[in-house]
Amino acid sequence: MGIVSFKGVSKSFGDIHALDNVTFEVEKGEFVFITGPSGAGKTTLLKLILRELLPDSGEIVFDGENIGALTDKQIPSLRQKIGVVFQDFKVLPERTLRENVEVALAVIGVDESEWQGRVDQILKLVGLAERSELFPAQLSGGELQRVSLARALVVNPKLILADEPTGNLDWETSAGVMDLFEKINKEGKTIIMATHNKMIIEKLNKRVIALKNGRIVSGVKEEKVYPQHQKIGVGVHTKMKVKVQEV
Amino acid sequence: MHFKVAFDYIRRSPFQAASAIVVLSLTFFVATMLAVLVYSSGNLLKYFETRPQIIAFLKSESTPEAISAFQNKLAGDLRVKDVRYVSKEEALEIYKEATVDNPLLAQLVSPSIFPASLEFSVSDLSYAEKVIEETKGEGIVDSVGFTASLGGEKTLGSVVARLRTITWYIRIGGGVFVGILSATSFLVLLVIIGMRMTVRKDEVEILDLIGATPSFIRSPIVIEALIYALAGVLFGWLVSFIIWLYLSPNIVRYFGDIEVLPKGTLNFLAFLGLILAVELMVGAFLAISGSMLAISRAKKSR
């Protein structure tokens, strides 16, 4: 079983079907893009993994645990195993860059004596070692996203979720951030990234799960655009009878 | 880390912090003043209520058997308490003590001129008139009087009644006043912490998403409220403490034997220390309950 698996997961908001009978699996160490147009269900999917939302039906298993069965008290420990990177960075504006990263260590209860070493190492990795004492207002968008990534990485998570991490960045900065993600993935981290930035998907040449109207699809267009993908559209939507395609 | 964050919040909103501390200081200043007043008025009332109120002066020819029989009769009366026989010699001693400033007066008298007496109190002043009438009717009783320093029976009754009224006003009125101030402090804490939660809404959301437990998120907020409450208690108590310390020599001198304030510096400090300890607990309770309520309200509004 993979580190994350969705089995027939559906989620609706009133009449809107955000996800409809979604089934897929992500292996440990994999880098998977979740793609699709706005409203396809990408963010809902990530929120379900984080247990921000509960599925209406189906089962989501992360690291061997059924997420839907977790009690409210167990949710923090689930989230402590997942590093999250957001489109709008979600950094704490009144704390320095270093403090923003330290807070993640405080959350998981790492002893304060270990903070400096771990934070220095991560900031060096994301190229912000020299700016550790600056406040978010003094940083650029790309740098803020690196802070967000550093905060996600410093806790050594089992999975990194990234929701449109380049959505607010220009192409050049996006490329830099994506290089970082790739580097982290090569070191063995599992990454699920929601994006509709096709240039990025093309550049990284990773597995793509395409969503449309809450269903997993893998269209001809996707195949043409990314001919070198190992897989396009993992999992099969029963209603649409879409096959998993090996390329 | 939580303390640092809490202090940062306070530093960044000094006026909110100041208003919370001032309101709490006022509450605990009044509470401390009233606590001492309640103690003093209670002791004052107890003093007047428990000292012998009625003195039955006995005829000089009364036999010990008759006196004993009358004493037993009084002791068996449920309306009467603390019956004490004062012999002629004891009466002289009391007189000597009372005239210690002028020994010549004591030298001029002998025990024989002082009548023996039976001193007693009534359990309730409403019985006084009836008991006095009955006592006057006893064959061995020469005359019946009230405590000399208080004047006649009407004076004693009115003094005690007035003291009771004052004590009642201090206890009930003071309690209500402190209650209102405590409620105000609680609301101020609630509003300030609520404002803090609104300002921190994004931060709370981020912490929640990266796996912070509810207690991790709450801690700086609760610590901040505790800092306000404890600072308020200390300021309020300190001002009150200085005032009582300044006034106490005059108060003790004015009331003389009546222990309106604990006797001795150590006892007095221990008494005020006890008030401080109670106030710290009340302050902590206000801070914790106020901040928890503000947090739960903020969560509901999310």
Interface residues (C-beta under 8 A of the other chain):
Chain A: L50 E52 P76 S77 L78 R79 Q80 K81 I82 V84 K90 V91 L92 P93 E94 E102 V103 A104 A106 V107 I108 E112 R151 A152 V155
Chain B: M1 D8 R12 D202 E203 E205 I206 L207 D208 L209 I210 G211 A212 T213 P214 F216
